[in-house]
């Protein structure tokens, strides 16, 4: 098992393939196993590094609050531990927010950037989704935006099942539910901390990068599904508009988890972009 000590946390990571470094940053509540449909294809051309963010999988799960800039600095620390000066970076959802902060705070570390199904800051739709989800678990959000939830009352599998309809298309859930439950069960075997997950939620809700996006110089692909219910495509449109020379790709019918549902489409778009970006 590969563990890198970065500051006060331990980050679990895996390496596959060889070539130019390609760093994969996963989203909220998911660990590196969620890249299972990308790693085989990507590793044919790159040295792929996939890791568990703080709060999930085999990485440390400290109590919150977390911040995106803190997680971005830890990601840079992982690159330091692996003696990687620069890498291509692919981030999905929360991972896309971490990738934004990584390139903004450590621009010299990022060669080409892929931001998938993510946003530069939460809007009213995102806030409504959070409020509804918290209420489903019997919690509330106060006037300051702080969440109040009885963590002991939340069953991890129930949390995952509540998340599914927002992440995947219903037809995919019906067809692949056993596989999805198997993957989630696998993630749970390394320990599941609802407190840590809420730390991640707090981080994504406090992420704000819109007014700094013009500073990004790395070649950038912004990619989203046009049927994403969790993070609406409007966030991707802002990213593509504000990042100089960014390319925007919308996948017809794509859900929030389109890298999982249609990996052939996701992988092709990412690899085509990276080949062009490094030419």
Secondary structure, DSSP 8 states (H G I E B T S, - for coil): -EEEEETTEEEEEEEES-SEEEEEE--TT--GGGGHHHHHHHTTTEEEEEE--TTSTTS----S---HHHHHHHHHHHHHHTT-S-EEEEEETHHHHHHHHHHHH-GGGEEEEEEES--SB--HHHHHHHHHHHHHTT-EE-TTS-EE--GGG--HHHHHHHHHHHHS-HHHHHHHHHHHHHHHHHHHTT---HHHHHHHHHHHHS-B-GGGGGG--SEEEEEEETT-SSS-THHHHHHHHHSTT-EEEEETT--TTHHHHSHHHHHHHHHHHHHHHT-
